[in-house]
Amino acid sequence: MLILECPYCGVKAEETELTAGGEAHLKRYGPGSSDDEFEGYLFTRENPMGVHFERWRHSNGCGKWFHAARSTTTLEVFGTYSAQTTEPPQEIKDKISARHPGWSWRDQS
Ligand SMILES: [Zn+2]
């Protein structure tokens, strides 16, 4: 079972206490963007075998949204952090790089 620590209240919550919110760090497109950009924002998602960044809500706890970095193959959790960030904290990126040599954060902005 997936267990994530809520970065706000510190509770180690089981997956049943959380609500999945899909991929994190999406670049949003709005008025003035091209149809292709908006279509990509609405429908295109990564589905990696490995490191993935996701949005989760502590729905049966404090109710706040946060981000989690984890491996989709091993379910190893590299860390959780505030949803009000545009990229993972350096500490989490370092932890991922240590476990997955050659991995690097992709700039989505
Ligand atoms: Zn919480």
py3Dmol code that shows the C-alpha trace and the ligand (Angstrom):
import py3Dmol

protein = """\
ATOM      1  CA  MET A   1       0.000   0.000   0.000  1.00  0.00           C
ATOM      2  CA  LEU A   2       1.172   3.477  -0.823  1.00  0.00           C
ATOM      3  CA  ILE A   3       1.849   5.643   2.234  1.00  0.00           C
ATOM      4  CA  LEU A   4       2.557   9.357   1.822  1.00  0.00           C
ATOM      5  CA  GLU A   5       3.472  11.852   4.525  1.00  0.00           C
ATOM      6  CA  CYS A   6       1.358  14.991   4.313  1.00  0.00           C
ATOM      7  CA  PRO A   7       3.797  17.938   4.290  1.00  0.00           C
ATOM      8  CA  TYR A   8       1.267  20.148   6.071  1.00  0.00           C
ATOM      9  CA  CYS A   9       0.062  18.113   9.056  1.00  0.00           C
ATOM     10  CA  GLY A  10       2.857  15.515   9.128  1.00  0.00           C
ATOM     11  CA  VAL A  11       0.501  12.522   9.131  1.00  0.00           C
ATOM     12  CA  LYS A  12       1.709   9.406   7.328  1.00  0.00           C
ATOM     13  CA  ALA A  13      -1.475   8.714   5.410  1.00  0.00           C
ATOM     14  CA  GLU A  14      -2.391   5.494   3.664  1.00  0.00           C
ATOM     15  CA  GLU A  15      -3.605   5.696   0.105  1.00  0.00           C
ATOM     16  CA  THR A  16      -7.236   5.315   1.249  1.00  0.00           C
ATOM     17  CA  GLU A  17      -6.973   8.606   3.179  1.00  0.00           C
ATOM     18  CA  LEU A  18      -5.817  10.429   0.067  1.00  0.00           C
ATOM     19  CA  THR A  19      -7.279  11.460  -3.263  1.00  0.00           C
ATOM     20  CA  ALA A  20      -5.129  11.297  -6.369  1.00  0.00           C
ATOM     21  CA  GLY A  21      -5.056  14.466  -8.447  1.00  0.00           C
ATOM     22  CA  GLY A  22      -3.008  13.409 -11.446  1.00  0.00           C
ATOM     23  CA  GLU A  23       0.290  14.678 -12.736  1.00  0.00           C
ATOM     24  CA  ALA A  24       1.997  17.555 -10.927  1.00  0.00           C
ATOM     25  CA  HIS A  25       3.837  20.524 -12.411  1.00  0.00           C
ATOM     26  CA  LEU A  26       1.681  20.889 -15.522  1.00  0.00           C
ATOM     27  CA  LYS A  27       2.244  24.040 -17.495  1.00  0.00           C
ATOM     28  CA  ARG A  28      -1.130  25.696 -17.848  1.00  0.00           C
ATOM     29  CA  TYR A  29      -2.301  27.350 -21.044  1.00  0.00           C
ATOM     30  CA  GLY A  30      -5.157  29.770 -21.275  1.00  0.00           C
ATOM     31  CA  PRO A  31      -6.428  32.600 -23.471  1.00  0.00           C
ATOM     32  CA  GLY A  32      -4.002  33.499 -26.234  1.00  0.00           C
ATOM     33  CA  SER A  33      -2.473  30.043 -26.467  1.00  0.00           C
ATOM     34  CA  SER A  34      -2.620  27.914 -29.579  1.00  0.00           C
ATOM     35  CA  ASP A  35      -5.090  25.076 -29.985  1.00  0.00           C
ATOM     36  CA  ASP A  36      -2.225  22.564 -29.865  1.00  0.00           C
ATOM     37  CA  GLU A  37      -0.886  24.002 -26.590  1.00  0.00           C
ATOM     38  CA  PHE A  38      -4.327  23.964 -24.993  1.00  0.00           C
ATOM     39  CA  GLU A  39      -5.045  20.440 -26.260  1.00  0.00           C
ATOM     40  CA  GLY A  40      -1.723  19.277 -24.799  1.00  0.00           C
ATOM     41  CA  TYR A  41      -2.534  20.885 -21.457  1.00  0.00           C
ATOM     42  CA  LEU A  42      -5.950  19.221 -21.338  1.00  0.00           C
ATOM     43  CA  PHE A  43      -5.150  15.752 -22.601  1.00  0.00           C
ATOM     44  CA  THR A  44      -1.420  14.962 -22.696  1.00  0.00           C
ATOM     45  CA  ARG A  45       0.047  13.384 -19.594  1.00  0.00           C
ATOM     46  CA  GLU A  46       3.275  11.577 -18.885  1.00  0.00           C
ATOM     47  CA  ASN A  47       2.991   7.933 -17.950  1.00  0.00           C
ATOM     48  CA  PRO A  48       6.574   7.112 -17.014  1.00  0.00           C
ATOM     49  CA  MET A  49       7.961   3.825 -15.859  1.00  0.00           C
ATOM     50  CA  GLY A  50      10.016   5.247 -13.026  1.00  0.00           C
ATOM     51  CA  VAL A  51      10.145   8.672 -11.404  1.00  0.00           C
ATOM     52  CA  HIS A  52       6.829  10.516 -11.423  1.00  0.00           C
ATOM     53  CA  PHE A  53       5.495  13.673  -9.794  1.00  0.00           C
ATOM     54  CA  GLU A  54       1.884  13.593  -8.690  1.00  0.00           C
ATOM     55  CA  ARG A  55      -0.730  15.736  -6.969  1.00  0.00           C
ATOM     56  CA  TRP A  56      -2.444  14.282  -3.930  1.00  0.00           C
ATOM     57  CA  ARG A  57      -5.042  15.633  -1.526  1.00  0.00           C
ATOM     58  CA  HIS A  58      -5.142  14.659   2.140  1.00  0.00           C
ATOM     59  CA  SER A  59      -8.901  14.307   1.797  1.00  0.00           C
ATOM     60  CA  ASN A  60      -9.520  12.388   5.030  1.00  0.00           C
ATOM     61  CA  GLY A  61      -7.187  14.623   7.016  1.00  0.00           C
ATOM     62  CA  CYS A  62      -6.311  18.301   6.674  1.00  0.00           C
ATOM     63  CA  GLY A  63      -7.834  18.500   3.185  1.00  0.00           C
ATOM     64  CA  LYS A  64      -4.840  20.205   1.578  1.00  0.00           C
ATOM     65  CA  TRP A  65      -3.252  19.438  -1.786  1.00  0.00           C
ATOM     66  CA  PHE A  66       0.411  18.502  -1.984  1.00  0.00           C
ATOM     67  CA  HIS A  67       2.899  17.004  -4.422  1.00  0.00           C
ATOM     68  CA  ALA A  68       4.614  13.646  -4.150  1.00  0.00           C
ATOM     69  CA  ALA A  69       7.658  12.317  -5.977  1.00  0.00           C
ATOM     70  CA  ARG A  70       7.712   8.558  -6.283  1.00  0.00           C
ATOM     71  CA  SER A  71       8.693   5.663  -8.496  1.00  0.00           C
ATOM     72  CA  THR A  72       5.863   4.045 -10.408  1.00  0.00           C
ATOM     73  CA  THR A  73       7.785   0.787 -10.633  1.00  0.00           C
ATOM     74  CA  THR A  74       8.957   0.291  -7.036  1.00  0.00           C
ATOM     75  CA  LEU A  75       6.454   2.586  -5.230  1.00  0.00           C
ATOM     76  CA  GLU A  76       9.452   4.155  -3.457  1.00  0.00           C
ATOM     77  CA  VAL A  77       8.463   7.606  -2.234  1.00  0.00           C
ATOM     78  CA  PHE A  78      11.217  10.209  -2.606  1.00  0.00           C
ATOM     79  CA  GLY A  79       9.303  12.868  -0.729  1.00  0.00           C
ATOM     80  CA  THR A  80       6.261  15.083  -0.502  1.00  0.00           C
ATOM     81  CA  TYR A  81       6.154  18.868  -0.633  1.00  0.00           C
ATOM     82  CA  SER A  82       3.874  21.854  -0.931  1.00  0.00           C
ATOM     83  CA  ALA A  83       1.655  22.120  -3.991  1.00  0.00           C
ATOM     84  CA  GLN A  84       2.556  25.812  -4.223  1.00  0.00           C
ATOM     85  CA  THR A  85       5.928  25.113  -5.797  1.00  0.00           C
ATOM     86  CA  THR A  86       6.906  25.067  -9.446  1.00  0.00           C
ATOM     87  CA  GLU A  87       9.495  22.350  -9.069  1.00  0.00           C
ATOM     88  CA  PRO A  88      10.551  19.763  -6.461  1.00  0.00           C
ATOM     89  CA  PRO A  89      12.838  20.868  -3.616  1.00  0.00           C
ATOM     90  CA  GLN A  90      16.560  20.271  -4.208  1.00  0.00           C
ATOM     91  CA  GLU A  91      16.616  17.700  -1.384  1.00  0.00           C
ATOM     92  CA  ILE A  92      14.102  15.518  -3.241  1.00  0.00           C
ATOM     93  CA  LYS A  93      15.888  15.968  -6.587  1.00  0.00           C
ATOM     94  CA  ASP A  94      19.152  14.899  -4.930  1.00  0.00           C
ATOM     95  CA  LYS A  95      17.460  11.830  -3.427  1.00  0.00           C
ATOM     96  CA  ILE A  96      16.081  10.824  -6.840  1.00  0.00           C
ATOM     97  CA  SER A  97      19.451  11.374  -8.538  1.00  0.00           C
ATOM     98  CA  ALA A  98      21.145   9.163  -5.942  1.00  0.00           C
ATOM     99  CA  ARG A  99      18.739   6.304  -6.689  1.00  0.00           C
ATOM    100  CA  HIS A 100      18.503   6.905 -10.437  1.00  0.00           C
ATOM    101  CA  PRO A 101      21.892   8.024 -11.806  1.00  0.00           C
ATOM    102  CA  GLY A 102      21.466  10.136 -14.903  1.00  0.00           C
ATOM    103  CA  TRP A 103      18.022  11.345 -13.924  1.00  0.00           C
ATOM    104  CA  SER A 104      17.467  15.079 -14.188  1.00  0.00           C
ATOM    105  CA  TRP A 105      14.574  17.425 -13.593  1.00  0.00           C
ATOM    106  CA  ARG A 106      12.962  18.585 -16.800  1.00  0.00           C
ATOM    107  CA  ASP A 107      12.167  22.248 -17.016  1.00  0.00           C
ATOM    108  CA  GLN A 108       8.522  22.537 -17.964  1.00  0.00           C
ATOM    109  CA  SER A 109       8.210  26.304 -17.867  1.00  0.00           C
TER     110      SER A 109
END
"""
ligand_1 = """\
1
ZN
Zn -2.574 16.723 5.954
"""
view = py3Dmol.view(width=600, height=400)
view.addModel(protein, "pdb")
view.setStyle({"model": 0}, {"cartoon": {"style": "trace"}})
view.addModel(ligand_1, "xyz")
view.setStyle({"model": 1}, {"stick": {}})
view.zoomTo()
view.show()
